[in-house]
Amino acid sequence: MPQTVASKIDFQDFHFENSLVSMIANRACPEIKLGGLVLGPFEEGNEYEVYYWAASELEKSGIAHFREQEQVDAAKLNKIQWTERIQSPGQIAKLPENFYPKVRRLLKQLKAESMRDPEKLREYERVRHLAQDIINSRLKKIISIASSSGQIEALRNFADEERFLYEKLFKLVGEWKNKIIEHQEGRV
């Protein structure tokens, strides 16, 4: 059965939620048992690798926080947007690992915070605009690369979600080109 865009993004989110991330303990905490999973014990200031979903819950409870490198924020989005804009149409920069799941979670968090704090609404809108600009810039490049040949080196910088889109577009564009030529040759 062909994979849909929604199922691919859902799979990427599931994979991300269950990937290991680095977090730093804010305070000491005894071991926590969740079903068959044991977290901790944690000592203040030490770094630990845990599943993203668990790290997210530990952050909410104030036990730990994500390492800065694990997060995507407005400053990182600004840098990525700038990088995308200065590159030629055939070039595409490598994104941070799990970029799209991180952006979706950042937007969800900011949107929730904006419900309680109107000041956060401006930040949410700014981050959403940056993310949309990055997506649009990369989408134009993916379409250009998928409709041309010989730019295989760019594929290594695609995020998984982008590679999925590229493969679908490349196949569709190829079929379209072949059908257009066949149709024209049949008329001659």
PyMOL CGO cylinders between C-alpha atoms (Angstrom):
from pymol import cmd
from pymol.cgo import CYLINDER

trace = [
    CYLINDER, 0.00, 0.00, 0.00, 1.47, 3.40, -0.95, 0.3, 1, 1, 1, 1, 1, 1,
    CYLINDER, 1.47, 3.40, -0.95, 2.52, 5.57, 1.92, 0.3, 1, 1, 1, 1, 1, 1,
    CYLINDER, 2.52, 5.57, 1.92, 0.66, 8.87, 2.23, 0.3, 1, 1, 1, 1, 1, 1,
    CYLINDER, 0.66, 8.87, 2.23, 2.18, 12.17, 3.26, 0.3, 1, 1, 1, 1, 1, 1,
    CYLINDER, 2.18, 12.17, 3.26, 0.21, 12.07, 6.52, 0.3, 1, 1, 1, 1, 1, 1,
    CYLINDER, 0.21, 12.07, 6.52, 1.34, 8.53, 7.36, 0.3, 1, 1, 1, 1, 1, 1,
    CYLINDER, 1.34, 8.53, 7.36, 4.97, 9.44, 6.60, 0.3, 1, 1, 1, 1, 1, 1,
    CYLINDER, 4.97, 9.44, 6.60, 4.83, 12.48, 8.88, 0.3, 1, 1, 1, 1, 1, 1,
    CYLINDER, 4.83, 12.48, 8.88, 3.07, 10.44, 11.58, 0.3, 1, 1, 1, 1, 1, 1,
    CYLINDER, 3.07, 10.44, 11.58, 5.81, 7.80, 11.30, 0.3, 1, 1, 1, 1, 1, 1,
    CYLINDER, 5.81, 7.80, 11.30, 8.53, 10.48, 11.58, 0.3, 1, 1, 1, 1, 1, 1,
    CYLINDER, 8.53, 10.48, 11.58, 6.81, 11.89, 14.68, 0.3, 1, 1, 1, 1, 1, 1,
    CYLINDER, 6.81, 11.89, 14.68, 6.54, 8.42, 16.24, 0.3, 1, 1, 1, 1, 1, 1,
    CYLINDER, 6.54, 8.42, 16.24, 10.20, 7.75, 15.47, 0.3, 1, 1, 1, 1, 1, 1,
    CYLINDER, 10.20, 7.75, 15.47, 11.19, 11.12, 16.95, 0.3, 1, 1, 1, 1, 1, 1,
    CYLINDER, 11.19, 11.12, 16.95, 9.14, 10.62, 20.12, 0.3, 1, 1, 1, 1, 1, 1,
    CYLINDER, 9.14, 10.62, 20.12, 10.97, 7.33, 20.66, 0.3, 1, 1, 1, 1, 1, 1,
    CYLINDER, 10.97, 7.33, 20.66, 14.48, 8.55, 19.82, 0.3, 1, 1, 1, 1, 1, 1,
    CYLINDER, 14.48, 8.55, 19.82, 17.13, 9.20, 22.44, 0.3, 1, 1, 1, 1, 1, 1,
    CYLINDER, 17.13, 9.20, 22.44, 17.86, 12.82, 23.34, 0.3, 1, 1, 1, 1, 1, 1,
    CYLINDER, 17.86, 12.82, 23.34, 20.22, 14.46, 25.81, 0.3, 1, 1, 1, 1, 1, 1,
    CYLINDER, 20.22, 14.46, 25.81, 18.85, 16.21, 28.87, 0.3, 1, 1, 1, 1, 1, 1,
    CYLINDER, 18.85, 16.21, 28.87, 20.39, 17.72, 31.97, 0.3, 1, 1, 1, 1, 1, 1,
    CYLINDER, 20.39, 17.72, 31.97, 18.97, 17.10, 35.43, 0.3, 1, 1, 1, 1, 1, 1,
    CYLINDER, 18.97, 17.10, 35.43, 17.82, 20.27, 37.23, 0.3, 1, 1, 1, 1, 1, 1,
    CYLINDER, 17.82, 20.27, 37.23, 17.71, 18.48, 40.56, 0.3, 1, 1, 1, 1, 1, 1,
    CYLINDER, 17.71, 18.48, 40.56, 18.29, 15.12, 42.14, 0.3, 1, 1, 1, 1, 1, 1,
    CYLINDER, 18.29, 15.12, 42.14, 15.50, 12.64, 41.60, 0.3, 1, 1, 1, 1, 1, 1,
    CYLINDER, 15.50, 12.64, 41.60, 15.16, 8.99, 42.58, 0.3, 1, 1, 1, 1, 1, 1,
    CYLINDER, 15.16, 8.99, 42.58, 14.57, 6.34, 39.96, 0.3, 1, 1, 1, 1, 1, 1,
    CYLINDER, 14.57, 6.34, 39.96, 11.19, 6.47, 38.20, 0.3, 1, 1, 1, 1, 1, 1,
    CYLINDER, 11.19, 6.47, 38.20, 9.56, 3.25, 36.97, 0.3, 1, 1, 1, 1, 1, 1,
    CYLINDER, 9.56, 3.25, 36.97, 7.12, 3.41, 34.06, 0.3, 1, 1, 1, 1, 1, 1,
    CYLINDER, 7.12, 3.41, 34.06, 5.93, -0.03, 33.04, 0.3, 1, 1, 1, 1, 1, 1,
    CYLINDER, 5.93, -0.03, 33.04, 9.13, -1.82, 32.04, 0.3, 1, 1, 1, 1, 1, 1,
    CYLINDER, 9.13, -1.82, 32.04, 11.12, 1.39, 31.68, 0.3, 1, 1, 1, 1, 1, 1,
    CYLINDER, 11.12, 1.39, 31.68, 13.32, 2.76, 34.45, 0.3, 1, 1, 1, 1, 1, 1,
    CYLINDER, 13.32, 2.76, 34.45, 14.42, 6.40, 34.38, 0.3, 1, 1, 1, 1, 1, 1,
    CYLINDER, 14.42, 6.40, 34.38, 17.10, 7.68, 36.69, 0.3, 1, 1, 1, 1, 1, 1,
    CYLINDER, 17.10, 7.68, 36.69, 18.09, 8.09, 39.36, 0.3, 1, 1, 1, 1, 1, 1,
    CYLINDER, 18.09, 8.09, 39.36, 19.13, 11.60, 38.36, 0.3, 1, 1, 1, 1, 1, 1,
    CYLINDER, 19.13, 11.60, 38.36, 21.77, 13.81, 39.94, 0.3, 1, 1, 1, 1, 1, 1,
    CYLINDER, 21.77, 13.81, 39.94, 21.59, 17.58, 39.54, 0.3, 1, 1, 1, 1, 1, 1,
    CYLINDER, 21.59, 17.58, 39.54, 23.72, 18.90, 36.68, 0.3, 1, 1, 1, 1, 1, 1,
    CYLINDER, 23.72, 18.90, 36.68, 24.42, 15.52, 35.11, 0.3, 1, 1, 1, 1, 1, 1,
    CYLINDER, 24.42, 15.52, 35.11, 23.55, 14.76, 31.51, 0.3, 1, 1, 1, 1, 1, 1,
    CYLINDER, 23.55, 14.76, 31.51, 21.39, 11.78, 30.59, 0.3, 1, 1, 1, 1, 1, 1,
    CYLINDER, 21.39, 11.78, 30.59, 20.06, 10.20, 27.42, 0.3, 1, 1, 1, 1, 1, 1,
    CYLINDER, 20.06, 10.20, 27.42, 16.38, 9.32, 27.53, 0.3, 1, 1, 1, 1, 1, 1,
    CYLINDER, 16.38, 9.32, 27.53, 13.57, 8.92, 25.04, 0.3, 1, 1, 1, 1, 1, 1,
    CYLINDER, 13.57, 8.92, 25.04, 12.20, 12.23, 23.81, 0.3, 1, 1, 1, 1, 1, 1,
    CYLINDER, 12.20, 12.23, 23.81, 8.72, 11.57, 25.20, 0.3, 1, 1, 1, 1, 1, 1,
    CYLINDER, 8.72, 11.57, 25.20, 10.19, 10.87, 28.65, 0.3, 1, 1, 1, 1, 1, 1,
    CYLINDER, 10.19, 10.87, 28.65, 12.52, 13.88, 28.49, 0.3, 1, 1, 1, 1, 1, 1,
    CYLINDER, 12.52, 13.88, 28.49, 9.53, 16.06, 27.60, 0.3, 1, 1, 1, 1, 1, 1,
    CYLINDER, 9.53, 16.06, 27.60, 7.67, 14.87, 30.70, 0.3, 1, 1, 1, 1, 1, 1,
    CYLINDER, 7.67, 14.87, 30.70, 10.75, 15.32, 32.88, 0.3, 1, 1, 1, 1, 1, 1,
    CYLINDER, 10.75, 15.32, 32.88, 11.06, 18.89, 31.58, 0.3, 1, 1, 1, 1, 1, 1,
    CYLINDER, 11.06, 18.89, 31.58, 7.39, 19.63, 32.30, 0.3, 1, 1, 1, 1, 1, 1,
    CYLINDER, 7.39, 19.63, 32.30, 7.84, 18.41, 35.86, 0.3, 1, 1, 1, 1, 1, 1,
    CYLINDER, 7.84, 18.41, 35.86, 10.97, 20.54, 36.33, 0.3, 1, 1, 1, 1, 1, 1,
    CYLINDER, 10.97, 20.54, 36.33, 13.25, 17.55, 36.91, 0.3, 1, 1, 1, 1, 1, 1,
    CYLINDER, 13.25, 17.55, 36.91, 15.37, 18.19, 33.81, 0.3, 1, 1, 1, 1, 1, 1,
    CYLINDER, 15.37, 18.19, 33.81, 15.77, 20.32, 30.71, 0.3, 1, 1, 1, 1, 1, 1,
    CYLINDER, 15.77, 20.32, 30.71, 16.83, 19.57, 27.16, 0.3, 1, 1, 1, 1, 1, 1,
    CYLINDER, 16.83, 19.57, 27.16, 20.39, 20.31, 26.10, 0.3, 1, 1, 1, 1, 1, 1,
    CYLINDER, 20.39, 20.31, 26.10, 20.46, 23.42, 23.97, 0.3, 1, 1, 1, 1, 1, 1,
    CYLINDER, 20.46, 23.42, 23.97, 21.64, 21.45, 20.92, 0.3, 1, 1, 1, 1, 1, 1,
    CYLINDER, 21.64, 21.45, 20.92, 18.48, 19.32, 21.11, 0.3, 1, 1, 1, 1, 1, 1,
    CYLINDER, 18.48, 19.32, 21.11, 16.12, 22.28, 20.67, 0.3, 1, 1, 1, 1, 1, 1,
    CYLINDER, 16.12, 22.28, 20.67, 15.05, 24.39, 17.73, 0.3, 1, 1, 1, 1, 1, 1,
    CYLINDER, 15.05, 24.39, 17.73, 14.23, 28.00, 18.58, 0.3, 1, 1, 1, 1, 1, 1,
    CYLINDER, 14.23, 28.00, 18.58, 13.68, 31.31, 16.81, 0.3, 1, 1, 1, 1, 1, 1,
    CYLINDER, 13.68, 31.31, 16.81, 17.42, 32.06, 16.66, 0.3, 1, 1, 1, 1, 1, 1,
    CYLINDER, 17.42, 32.06, 16.66, 18.17, 28.73, 14.96, 0.3, 1, 1, 1, 1, 1, 1,
    CYLINDER, 18.17, 28.73, 14.96, 15.25, 29.23, 12.58, 0.3, 1, 1, 1, 1, 1, 1,
    CYLINDER, 15.25, 29.23, 12.58, 16.61, 32.68, 11.66, 0.3, 1, 1, 1, 1, 1, 1,
    CYLINDER, 16.61, 32.68, 11.66, 19.99, 31.16, 10.86, 0.3, 1, 1, 1, 1, 1, 1,
    CYLINDER, 19.99, 31.16, 10.86, 18.45, 28.36, 8.78, 0.3, 1, 1, 1, 1, 1, 1,
    CYLINDER, 18.45, 28.36, 8.78, 16.24, 30.83, 6.92, 0.3, 1, 1, 1, 1, 1, 1,
    CYLINDER, 16.24, 30.83, 6.92, 19.25, 33.04, 6.12, 0.3, 1, 1, 1, 1, 1, 1,
    CYLINDER, 19.25, 33.04, 6.12, 21.25, 30.02, 4.92, 0.3, 1, 1, 1, 1, 1, 1,
    CYLINDER, 21.25, 30.02, 4.92, 18.42, 28.89, 2.65, 0.3, 1, 1, 1, 1, 1, 1,
    CYLINDER, 18.42, 28.89, 2.65, 18.04, 32.35, 1.13, 0.3, 1, 1, 1, 1, 1, 1,
    CYLINDER, 18.04, 32.35, 1.13, 21.72, 32.80, 0.21, 0.3, 1, 1, 1, 1, 1, 1,
    CYLINDER, 21.72, 32.80, 0.21, 22.08, 29.45, -1.52, 0.3, 1, 1, 1, 1, 1, 1,
    CYLINDER, 22.08, 29.45, -1.52, 21.47, 28.92, -5.19, 0.3, 1, 1, 1, 1, 1, 1,
    CYLINDER, 21.47, 28.92, -5.19, 18.27, 27.15, -6.26, 0.3, 1, 1, 1, 1, 1, 1,
    CYLINDER, 18.27, 27.15, -6.26, 20.15, 23.87, -6.83, 0.3, 1, 1, 1, 1, 1, 1,
    CYLINDER, 20.15, 23.87, -6.83, 21.69, 23.86, -3.36, 0.3, 1, 1, 1, 1, 1, 1,
    CYLINDER, 21.69, 23.86, -3.36, 19.95, 22.77, -0.22, 0.3, 1, 1, 1, 1, 1, 1,
    CYLINDER, 19.95, 22.77, -0.22, 21.52, 22.97, 3.24, 0.3, 1, 1, 1, 1, 1, 1,
    CYLINDER, 21.52, 22.97, 3.24, 21.49, 20.15, 5.72, 0.3, 1, 1, 1, 1, 1, 1,
    CYLINDER, 21.49, 20.15, 5.72, 18.92, 20.71, 8.46, 0.3, 1, 1, 1, 1, 1, 1,
    CYLINDER, 18.92, 20.71, 8.46, 19.43, 19.81, 12.12, 0.3, 1, 1, 1, 1, 1, 1,
    CYLINDER, 19.43, 19.81, 12.12, 18.45, 16.23, 12.89, 0.3, 1, 1, 1, 1, 1, 1,
    CYLINDER, 18.45, 16.23, 12.89, 14.69, 15.81, 13.38, 0.3, 1, 1, 1, 1, 1, 1,
    CYLINDER, 14.69, 15.81, 13.38, 14.12, 19.39, 12.27, 0.3, 1, 1, 1, 1, 1, 1,
    CYLINDER, 14.12, 19.39, 12.27, 10.47, 19.10, 11.27, 0.3, 1, 1, 1, 1, 1, 1,
    CYLINDER, 10.47, 19.10, 11.27, 9.29, 17.21, 14.38, 0.3, 1, 1, 1, 1, 1, 1,
    CYLINDER, 9.29, 17.21, 14.38, 11.12, 19.75, 16.54, 0.3, 1, 1, 1, 1, 1, 1,
    CYLINDER, 11.12, 19.75, 16.54, 9.54, 22.69, 14.69, 0.3, 1, 1, 1, 1, 1, 1,
    CYLINDER, 9.54, 22.69, 14.69, 6.07, 21.16, 15.04, 0.3, 1, 1, 1, 1, 1, 1,
    CYLINDER, 6.07, 21.16, 15.04, 6.60, 20.76, 18.79, 0.3, 1, 1, 1, 1, 1, 1,
    CYLINDER, 6.60, 20.76, 18.79, 7.99, 24.28, 19.17, 0.3, 1, 1, 1, 1, 1, 1,
    CYLINDER, 7.99, 24.28, 19.17, 4.95, 25.72, 17.39, 0.3, 1, 1, 1, 1, 1, 1,
    CYLINDER, 4.95, 25.72, 17.39, 2.58, 23.62, 19.49, 0.3, 1, 1, 1, 1, 1, 1,
    CYLINDER, 2.58, 23.62, 19.49, 4.31, 24.78, 22.68, 0.3, 1, 1, 1, 1, 1, 1,
    CYLINDER, 4.31, 24.78, 22.68, 4.27, 28.45, 21.67, 0.3, 1, 1, 1, 1, 1, 1,
    CYLINDER, 4.27, 28.45, 21.67, 0.64, 28.26, 20.63, 0.3, 1, 1, 1, 1, 1, 1,
    CYLINDER, 0.64, 28.26, 20.63, -0.31, 26.76, 24.00, 0.3, 1, 1, 1, 1, 1, 1,
    CYLINDER, -0.31, 26.76, 24.00, 1.72, 29.42, 25.82, 0.3, 1, 1, 1, 1, 1, 1,
    CYLINDER, 1.72, 29.42, 25.82, 0.06, 32.17, 23.78, 0.3, 1, 1, 1, 1, 1, 1,
    CYLINDER, 0.06, 32.17, 23.78, -3.33, 31.09, 25.16, 0.3, 1, 1, 1, 1, 1, 1,
    CYLINDER, -3.33, 31.09, 25.16, -2.10, 32.01, 28.64, 0.3, 1, 1, 1, 1, 1, 1,
    CYLINDER, -2.10, 32.01, 28.64, 0.21, 34.87, 27.73, 0.3, 1, 1, 1, 1, 1, 1,
    CYLINDER, 0.21, 34.87, 27.73, -0.75, 37.23, 24.87, 0.3, 1, 1, 1, 1, 1, 1,
    CYLINDER, -0.75, 37.23, 24.87, 2.91, 38.32, 24.52, 0.3, 1, 1, 1, 1, 1, 1,
    CYLINDER, 2.91, 38.32, 24.52, 3.72, 34.80, 23.36, 0.3, 1, 1, 1, 1, 1, 1,
    CYLINDER, 3.72, 34.80, 23.36, 1.33, 35.22, 20.44, 0.3, 1, 1, 1, 1, 1, 1,
    CYLINDER, 1.33, 35.22, 20.44, 3.82, 37.51, 18.65, 0.3, 1, 1, 1, 1, 1, 1,
    CYLINDER, 3.82, 37.51, 18.65, 6.61, 35.00, 19.21, 0.3, 1, 1, 1, 1, 1, 1,
    CYLINDER, 6.61, 35.00, 19.21, 4.37, 32.19, 17.92, 0.3, 1, 1, 1, 1, 1, 1,
    CYLINDER, 4.37, 32.19, 17.92, 3.51, 34.19, 14.79, 0.3, 1, 1, 1, 1, 1, 1,
    CYLINDER, 3.51, 34.19, 14.79, 7.17, 35.08, 14.20, 0.3, 1, 1, 1, 1, 1, 1,
    CYLINDER, 7.17, 35.08, 14.20, 8.34, 31.48, 14.57, 0.3, 1, 1, 1, 1, 1, 1,
    CYLINDER, 8.34, 31.48, 14.57, 5.48, 30.23, 12.40, 0.3, 1, 1, 1, 1, 1, 1,
    CYLINDER, 5.48, 30.23, 12.40, 6.42, 32.74, 9.70, 0.3, 1, 1, 1, 1, 1, 1,
    CYLINDER, 6.42, 32.74, 9.70, 10.11, 31.70, 9.86, 0.3, 1, 1, 1, 1, 1, 1,
    CYLINDER, 10.11, 31.70, 9.86, 9.20, 28.02, 9.64, 0.3, 1, 1, 1, 1, 1, 1,
    CYLINDER, 9.20, 28.02, 9.64, 6.84, 28.65, 6.71, 0.3, 1, 1, 1, 1, 1, 1,
    CYLINDER, 6.84, 28.65, 6.71, 9.52, 30.66, 4.90, 0.3, 1, 1, 1, 1, 1, 1,
    CYLINDER, 9.52, 30.66, 4.90, 12.04, 27.83, 5.34, 0.3, 1, 1, 1, 1, 1, 1,
    CYLINDER, 12.04, 27.83, 5.34, 9.51, 25.27, 4.14, 0.3, 1, 1, 1, 1, 1, 1,
    CYLINDER, 9.51, 25.27, 4.14, 8.60, 27.36, 1.08, 0.3, 1, 1, 1, 1, 1, 1,
    CYLINDER, 8.60, 27.36, 1.08, 12.24, 27.96, 0.18, 0.3, 1, 1, 1, 1, 1, 1,
    CYLINDER, 12.24, 27.96, 0.18, 13.12, 24.28, 0.50, 0.3, 1, 1, 1, 1, 1, 1,
    CYLINDER, 13.12, 24.28, 0.50, 9.97, 23.19, -1.32, 0.3, 1, 1, 1, 1, 1, 1,
    CYLINDER, 9.97, 23.19, -1.32, 10.91, 25.31, -4.36, 0.3, 1, 1, 1, 1, 1, 1,
    CYLINDER, 10.91, 25.31, -4.36, 14.35, 23.70, -4.36, 0.3, 1, 1, 1, 1, 1, 1,
    CYLINDER, 14.35, 23.70, -4.36, 12.95, 20.18, -3.98, 0.3, 1, 1, 1, 1, 1, 1,
    CYLINDER, 12.95, 20.18, -3.98, 10.57, 20.75, -6.90, 0.3, 1, 1, 1, 1, 1, 1,
    CYLINDER, 10.57, 20.75, -6.90, 13.40, 22.14, -9.02, 0.3, 1, 1, 1, 1, 1, 1,
    CYLINDER, 13.40, 22.14, -9.02, 15.70, 19.22, -8.17, 0.3, 1, 1, 1, 1, 1, 1,
    CYLINDER, 15.70, 19.22, -8.17, 12.94, 16.64, -8.74, 0.3, 1, 1, 1, 1, 1, 1,
    CYLINDER, 12.94, 16.64, -8.74, 12.17, 18.07, -12.19, 0.3, 1, 1, 1, 1, 1, 1,
    CYLINDER, 12.17, 18.07, -12.19, 15.79, 18.10, -13.34, 0.3, 1, 1, 1, 1, 1, 1,
    CYLINDER, 15.79, 18.10, -13.34, 18.41, 15.41, -13.52, 0.3, 1, 1, 1, 1, 1, 1,
    CYLINDER, 18.41, 15.41, -13.52, 21.93, 15.16, -12.22, 0.3, 1, 1, 1, 1, 1, 1,
    CYLINDER, 21.93, 15.16, -12.22, 21.48, 16.78, -8.80, 0.3, 1, 1, 1, 1, 1, 1,
    CYLINDER, 21.48, 16.78, -8.80, 21.67, 13.60, -6.76, 0.3, 1, 1, 1, 1, 1, 1,
    CYLINDER, 21.67, 13.60, -6.76, 24.29, 15.13, -4.40, 0.3, 1, 1, 1, 1, 1, 1,
    CYLINDER, 24.29, 15.13, -4.40, 21.58, 17.41, -2.99, 0.3, 1, 1, 1, 1, 1, 1,
    CYLINDER, 21.58, 17.41, -2.99, 19.63, 14.37, -1.75, 0.3, 1, 1, 1, 1, 1, 1,
    CYLINDER, 19.63, 14.37, -1.75, 22.02, 13.79, 1.13, 0.3, 1, 1, 1, 1, 1, 1,
    CYLINDER, 22.02, 13.79, 1.13, 20.91, 17.09, 2.68, 0.3, 1, 1, 1, 1, 1, 1,
    CYLINDER, 20.91, 17.09, 2.68, 17.20, 16.30, 2.53, 0.3, 1, 1, 1, 1, 1, 1,
    CYLINDER, 17.20, 16.30, 2.53, 15.29, 15.59, 5.72, 0.3, 1, 1, 1, 1, 1, 1,
    CYLINDER, 15.29, 15.59, 5.72, 13.38, 12.28, 5.62, 0.3, 1, 1, 1, 1, 1, 1,
    CYLINDER, 13.38, 12.28, 5.62, 10.10, 14.10, 4.99, 0.3, 1, 1, 1, 1, 1, 1,
    CYLINDER, 10.10, 14.10, 4.99, 11.70, 15.98, 2.10, 0.3, 1, 1, 1, 1, 1, 1,
    CYLINDER, 11.70, 15.98, 2.10, 13.21, 12.82, 0.60, 0.3, 1, 1, 1, 1, 1, 1,
    CYLINDER, 13.21, 12.82, 0.60, 9.75, 11.23, 0.63, 0.3, 1, 1, 1, 1, 1, 1,
    CYLINDER, 9.75, 11.23, 0.63, 8.31, 14.24, -1.21, 0.3, 1, 1, 1, 1, 1, 1,
    CYLINDER, 8.31, 14.24, -1.21, 11.23, 14.30, -3.66, 0.3, 1, 1, 1, 1, 1, 1,
    CYLINDER, 11.23, 14.30, -3.66, 10.78, 10.62, -4.55, 0.3, 1, 1, 1, 1, 1, 1,
    CYLINDER, 10.78, 10.62, -4.55, 7.06, 11.11, -5.20, 0.3, 1, 1, 1, 1, 1, 1,
    CYLINDER, 7.06, 11.11, -5.20, 7.67, 14.27, -7.27, 0.3, 1, 1, 1, 1, 1, 1,
    CYLINDER, 7.67, 14.27, -7.27, 10.58, 12.74, -9.21, 0.3, 1, 1, 1, 1, 1, 1,
    CYLINDER, 10.58, 12.74, -9.21, 8.45, 9.76, -10.20, 0.3, 1, 1, 1, 1, 1, 1,
    CYLINDER, 8.45, 9.76, -10.20, 5.44, 11.91, -11.10, 0.3, 1, 1, 1, 1, 1, 1,
    CYLINDER, 5.44, 11.91, -11.10, 7.49, 14.42, -13.12, 0.3, 1, 1, 1, 1, 1, 1,
    CYLINDER, 7.49, 14.42, -13.12, 9.25, 11.58, -14.96, 0.3, 1, 1, 1, 1, 1, 1,
    CYLINDER, 9.25, 11.58, -14.96, 5.95, 9.92, -15.84, 0.3, 1, 1, 1, 1, 1, 1,
    CYLINDER, 5.95, 9.92, -15.84, 4.53, 13.26, -16.94, 0.3, 1, 1, 1, 1, 1, 1,
    CYLINDER, 4.53, 13.26, -16.94, 7.54, 14.05, -19.17, 0.3, 1, 1, 1, 1, 1, 1,
    CYLINDER, 7.54, 14.05, -19.17, 7.41, 10.60, -20.77, 0.3, 1, 1, 1, 1, 1, 1,
    CYLINDER, 7.41, 10.60, -20.77, 3.68, 10.83, -21.41, 0.3, 1, 1, 1, 1, 1, 1,
    CYLINDER, 3.68, 10.83, -21.41, 4.00, 14.32, -22.93, 0.3, 1, 1, 1, 1, 1, 1,
    CYLINDER, 4.00, 14.32, -22.93, 6.74, 13.11, -25.30, 0.3, 1, 1, 1, 1, 1, 1,
    CYLINDER, 6.74, 13.11, -25.30, 4.86, 9.90, -26.18, 0.3, 1, 1, 1, 1, 1, 1,
    CYLINDER, 4.86, 9.90, -26.18, 1.72, 11.91, -26.87, 0.3, 1, 1, 1, 1, 1, 1,
    CYLINDER, 1.72, 11.91, -26.87, 3.62, 14.36, -29.11, 0.3, 1, 1, 1, 1, 1, 1,
    CYLINDER, 3.62, 14.36, -29.11, 5.48, 11.57, -30.95, 0.3, 1, 1, 1, 1, 1, 1,
    CYLINDER, 5.48, 11.57, -30.95, 2.16, 9.85, -31.63, 0.3, 1, 1, 1, 1, 1, 1,
    CYLINDER, 2.16, 9.85, -31.63, 0.89, 12.99, -33.41, 0.3, 1, 1, 1, 1, 1, 1,
    CYLINDER, 0.89, 12.99, -33.41, 3.84, 13.47, -35.72, 0.3, 1, 1, 1, 1, 1, 1,
]
cmd.load_cgo(trace, "trace")
